[in-house]
Amino acid sequence: MSVGLQGMKGHKVTVEASVRGDKEQCVIIGLPDASIKESKERVLSCLHEMNLDIEMKKITIHLSPSDVRKSGTGFDCAMLLAVMQEVLKKPLPIDDSTCVIAALSLNCELVPFHGMIPAIQQAITLGFNRILIPPINISFLQHVAGVEIVPLHDMNGVVSYLNGQPSLLLNEHQEPFLEEFEASQEDPSTTDFSSVRGHQEAKRAMEICAAGGHHLFLTGPPGCGKSMLADAFHTILPDLTPEAMVELYGIYHLARENRGMSLRPPYRHPHHSASSVSLIGGGTFPKPGEISLAHSGVLFLDELGEFSKKTLDMLRQPLEAGEVSISRVKQTVTYPSRFILIAATNPCPCGYYGSNERYCTCSPKQVTSHQLKASGPLLDRLDFVLSLHSVGLQKNTAAESSASIRQRTTRAREQQYKRYGNECLNGFVPFQRLDETCGLSNEQKERIQQVCFEQKWSNRTQTKLIRIARTIADLNGTEHISENALQEAIQWKQNANQLHNPSSLVDN
């Protein structure tokens, strides 16, 4: 048994082999790609290296299910074992609960391959009891219980292990092929919240966003602090869980991006000239985009008005679903994309509409056109919309540090994990589950319905009111949503609604 990948989703692959007397040949069937077709040379070389007689033998290797395309070199070791089962006089004791994930060198060594970490993750998810892998450091998988993960050097070690001789396992004094994984600390060059002067309203909104997984939109003149606040935001996010850390590393591994085994959430800041493929993911051979690389972290889109409208609208479905599906003629792959979006833009083309420092030179039509660059459905998915203004150097010199804010957001998230039973946050937990556990009284629900009717807010906005109020209550440490938490959530949405309507801003 082995594991195949379609994006980040894994599926079981049964590797079968048939060896019969005929002209010496090796054939691999089951929709293999070019890299798997080349595996026959590695398998034949290893068979000769192990002095197994295959003279005048035809070897047929079948990868099942045969109607699903397979790619990568991770089936090498499983194919060699399947052939050995037919060649050896005494078959090896290996059952369907054992999974083999390893590529081979020409001299029978087990070697890592591209996509190995996600394949190991999926093998664990698929319920295998024992996983044979190349000799890598597996300390980052210490949180996995009930699964025996066995790193082995070569085929002689595999055979010995399967025959009950564990003495040939990788020991602590042997050098692994991959480096030791360490949870890196926060980059000391990042902006701390204590260095951001003023903007108390924005800091409060960011704390709620970090605690509950909500999205934020910032608008204001150049130099008012939008980028500085966004750069500091990820410093108040709680550390990742071990499961999330390994999943994120697997995404970066598939994208061929450099990221160590860090407990800190990712922070992605693509340029506004980025194409839709680089942002969403895709290509001839689909790979993760920026929204997947920001999974469990932050995606900051600066100068939102400079992105193409088509690219921005492609964000709508991933924001709702928490994953993105990329369909091509040959395959459809799905990557996780549960991120916190922070968007920033100037209020007009010249940047100084509403500023107290300089006059705006844009016409009302230009202001309206600029603010409508992001579509209404996209803005409706953003929980907080804030208008920032420049702050003097002497404003609020003593500010709270990121570390103290992170303590509060961590406690709030722990309450949510305990309430929902998994790593779900108020910002994206299914509404039925949220409604069952939010603790709203009938009077509070009637009040929300009345306010939304008067303000002409959508059903999505009503849901977001409850989500924001629940997060505020979690930050306050209360079991039920208080009147103050509900009132604060309504106030945030009223402020956002005013900024959603650019025509009213121009009239003012």
N, C-alpha and C positions, 0 to 999 in steps of 0.2 A: 504494500500500500504506500501511496505517496500523496502529495497535495499539489493541485494546480491552482493558479491565481487568475482571476479576471478582475483587474483593478486591485482592490483590497479584499475582495470576497474570494474565499477559498472553496474548493470542492474536492472530494475524494477522487483519486485516480487509482484504479486497479491495474497493476503492471503484470501482464502474463507473457510467458515465453514458450515457444515450441521448438524443439531441436530434433531433427530427423536426418537420416542419411540421404545426402544429395550433394550437388555441387556446392562447394564452400561459399556461403553467402550470408549476409545479415541484413534483414529488412525490418524497418520500424513502421508500423501502421497505427492509425488512430488520430489523424489530423495533426501530425507534428509540424513544427516550424523548422526553419533551416538549421537552427542551433541543435535541435533534437535529432535531425537527420544526420548531423555530423557525430552524434553520440555513438553511432555504430562503430566508428574507428576507435574511440576511446574504450568501448566495451570489448572489442576484439583484442586491442592491445593489452588490456588488463587480464583477459582470459589467457593469452599467451604468457604474460608475466607470472601468472599463478600456475603455469604448467598444466593447464586443463586441456585435454585433447578435444579439439573441435575440427580436426582434419576431415574433409569431405562431409561436413555437416551444414545443413541450412538452418539458420536461426531466424525465427519470426517472433518479433516482439510486438505485443498489442497493448496500447494505452486505452483503457476503457474509463468512461464512456467514449465511444468512438465518434460521436457527433459533436463533440466539444473540442475546440482548438486548444492545443497545448503549446507552450512556449517556455524557453529557458533550459538551462542545463541541470536543473535540480532533480531530474528523474534518472540521472546516470547510474547512481548507486543502486537504486531500486531495479533498474533494468538488468544490471549485472547480477544481482542476487536472484532475479527471476530465471536467468539463464543457468546460473549455478545450480538452482534447484532441479533442473532437468539433466545436468551433466554429472553432478556428484552422485556417487553410489548411495550415500546416506544423506537425504535432504536435511537442510538446516531447520531447526525448530523455530519457525517464525509464523505468527498468526495475524489475523486481520486487525488486532488491536495495536500492532506495531507499525509505525510510520517511518519511512526512510526518506530523508531530505538532504541530499548531498550531490555535488558534482564530483567528477573523477579526473585525476591527472593520468598520463599514460603509464605511470609506474604504480598504479593502484592506490594513490593517496587520495583521501577525501578532502576536497577543497571547497571554500565558500563560493557563493555565486550571487549574482544580482537578483534581489527579491527574496533572499533567504530569510531575513528577519520577519517579514510579513507572512511567509509560508509557515514558519514555526508558530507564529501567533494563531494562524488559521487552523493548524493541526491541533493545537490545544483546544480551540473553539469547537472543532469537529468531534472531539471526544476520544482521541487516541490516548492510550494508557502509557505508551512508550514511544519516544521519538529519537531516532538515530540521526546525528548531525555531524558536520565537520568539527575539528578541534577549535572551537571558539570559546571565549570566556562567557559563561552563562550566569554570571552574578546578577545581571539585570533581570533575570527570570526567577529570582528567589521568592517572589510573591505568589508564584504559581504552585498550587497544592494539588496532590493526587495524580501528577503526571511525572513520569521518569524521563528526563532529558539526558541523553547519553552522548557526549562528544567523543569521537573516535578518530584516530590518525589515518588508518589505512584499512584495506580490505582484510588483511590478516587479523587486525584487531576486531573487525566486525564479526568475522567467522568465529574467533575465539570467544567473543562476548556472547554471541548467540548460542554457543555450545556450553555456556556456563562458566567461562573463565574471565571474571571481571578484573583480573590483575593487570591486564593490558590497557585499561582505561587511561585517559589523559589525566596525569597527576599534576600537582601544584608546581612541580619543579620544571615541567616542560613548557616551552614557549608556545602560547597559542598563536594562531594565524592572525587574529584580530586583536587590536589593542584593548587594554583594560578600560571598561566604561566607568566613568565617574560622573556623578551629578554635579554639574558646574554651578557656580554661584552667579548672582546677578552681576552683569557687566558694570564695573565701577564708573564707566564713562556715561551711563544713562542719567537722565534728568530725574532728580528726586523732587517729590511734591513740596518739600520745604523750600526749594529754590524758586518756586512759582509764587509771585507776589499777587495778592488780591484774588479775584475770580472765585470767591467763596461759593457762589451759586453753581459754577461749573464744577468745582471740586466735589460738591455735594452730589451733583448728578452723576459724576464719574464714579463715586463710591457706590451709589446704588447700582450703576451699570456693572461694575466689577463684581458686586455681591450676587446679582441675579441674572447675569448674562444678557443684559439689555443693550440696545444699539443707540448711538449718539450722533447727532448732527450739529456741527459748530459753524456759525457764520459770523463774520466781522471784518473790519478793515485790515489791511496788511500791518503786521507787526504787533497785533493786539494780544498774541499769545496762543493762537489756535494750535500751531504745530508743537509748541513747547508743552502744552497740556497733553496732547496726544502722545508725545514721546515719553511723558512721565506716567501715562495711564497703566502700562503693563507692569510697572513696579508695584502697584497696589493689588495686582491679581494674586490669589493664593497659589501655592505650588501645585504642580500636577500630581495626581496619584500615580503609583508605579504602573498601573495598567494603561493610563493615558500616556505616560512617558514612552512606554514601549510602542504603543500604537502610533504615536507621532513620529518616533524614530523610523518606523516602518514606512510611513508616508514619504519622509525625506529620503529614505533608502531607494524607494521606487523612482523618485524624481531625480536621483543622483545629485542631491543637494547635501552640503556639509552641515551636519548638526550632531553634536555629541549626545550622550545620554544625560540630558539636562532636565532637572525638575522644574525649571522656569518656563512659563508659557511662551510660545513664539510671538514675535512682533514683526509683521510684514508691512512694508511701506513701498508698494510699487509706484513707479513714475506714471504720470497721467498719459504718457504716450504708449503705455502698455497695450498690447492687442487683447482682444477678447479671449483668444486661445491661451495666452500666457496667464490671464487673470482667472479664467474659469477652468482651464485644463483642456487637453485634447492633443491634436496632431495625428499624423498617419498611424503611429503607434501610441495611443493615448497615454499621457502621463499626467500627474497631478499639477494643478495650477496654483496660483497664489491663494485662492480661497481655501484650498485643502492644506497648503503649507501653513496657513494660519489656524488650522484646526486646534481647538482648545485654547486659542490665544486671541490675538488682536490683528485685524486688518485695517490699516489706516489709509484712506484715500484722500490725499491732499489735493487741493484744486479740483474739487469734484466737477465743477463746470467745464473743465477742460477734457474730461473723459467723453468718449462718444456716447450718445444716447442709447445706442444699441447695446454697447458693453454694459452700461449701468442697468438696463432692464434685464440683462441676463442674470443679475444678482438676485432677482426677486424670488425665484424658486429655491435656490440654495438657502436663502435666509429663512424661509419657512420650513423646509424639509430637513435641514442639517446635513444634507449630502447632495452630491451632484452626479447625475448620470450622463455619460458621454457616449453617444451612439455613432458607430461607424458601420460601414458595409460589412466588415469582417467580424466585428464584435461590439458589444456594449459593456462598458465598465462603469463602476460606481466607486466614488471616493468620498470619504467623510469630509464635511465642511461646516462644522459647528463652531463658528467664530463670533467674536464681538466686533461689529462694524463701527468704526469711527470715521465720519466723513467731515471734511472741512472745505469751506469755499468763501470767496469774497462775496459781498452782497450785490455787486454790480461789476461790469467790465473794468471800470477804473479802480474799483476797490473801496471807494470812500463814501458810498451811500449810507447815510445815517451817522457819519463820523463827526465828531466835534473838533477835529483837527484841520481838515481840509474840505473844500467844497467838492461835491460830486458833479462831474461834467457829463454824466450820462442822461439821456432822455428817459422819461417814464417807460417808453416802449422798450428801450434797451435793458432797463432794470428788470422789467417783467419777463422779457425773453431770457435773460441770464438766469433768473431764479427758477424758471420753468424748465431748465436743462435737465434736472432730475425729475422724472415723471411722478405724478401724484401717487400711483400705486407703490412706488419705491419709498417715497417719503412717508407714506402711511405705515410702512413696516418699521420705521425708526421710532423708538420710544421717547427719546428726548431731542428737542430742537432748541438750541440756545443761541442767542445773539450776544457776542462779546464786544467789549469796548476796551480801549487802551487804559492801562493802569500806571500810575506814577511809581517811581522807584521807592518812595517812602511809604507806600501803601502796605500795611500789614507785613512788617518785616519778620515777625515771628510766626512762621507757618508750621503746620503739623507735618511730620515726616511720613514718607511712604511706608515705613515699617510699622508705625502705629496704626495707620489706616488699613494696612494689609491684615493686621490681627483681627480687626472687626469684620472685614470681608471674608476671612477664613472661617470665623465663627458662624457667620450667616450662611455660608455654603455648607458647613457641616450640619446645620439644622435642616437644610433642604435635602441633603443626601439621606439623612435619617428619616425625614418625612416621606420621601418618595421611594426609598429603598434602593436607589441606584444613583449614578452620577447625573441626575437631572436637576436643572435649575429652573427657577420660576419663569425665566424668559422664554423657555421652549418646552417645558413639560406639557404633555397633552392636556387640553383644557378640561376634559372629564376628570382626570386625576387632580388637577388644580381645583376644580369646583368642589370635589369631595373633601379636600383637605384644607381649603383656604380659611375656613372659619368665619365666613361672612354671615351676618344675621339677615333676616328677611327685610328689615328696615334699610340696611345698608344696600342690599340689592335693588330695592325700589328707588333709593336715592340715586344710585348709579344709572339706572334706566331713565329716570327723570332728567338728570343732567345731560345724558347723551341725546335724549329727545330734543331738549332745548338747544343744545349746541349743534344738532344735526351731525353727530358723530356716527361713524360706521360701527358695525358689529365687532370688527377687529379692534377698534379703539376701546370699546367696552371691555373686551378681554384684556387688553393691555393695561387698562386702569386697575383691574384686579391683580394682574401680575406685578405691577409696580408697587401697589399698596402692600402686597404680600412680602415683597423684598424689603420694603421700609420697615415692616413689622419684624422681619427676621433680623435686621440690623439693630432694632430696638430690643430684641430678645423676647418678644411677646408671642404667645401661642396663637392668639387670634388677632385679626386686623382691627386696630383701634380706629377711633374717629379721626384722630390726628393724622394717622398714616393714610387713611382714605382721602382726607382733605388735601394732603400734600400731593398725592398722586393726581387728583383732579386739577390742582393748580399747575402741575407740570404739563399736563395735556392741554390746558387752556393757553399757556404760554406757547406751546408748540403749535397750536391751531392758529394763533395769530401770525406766526412766521410762515405757516404753510400757505397763507393766502397773500401772494405778492401784490395783488391789486389793491388790497387794503393798505399795505405798506406804502405803496406809491401815492395813494390818496392822502395818507398822513404826512 
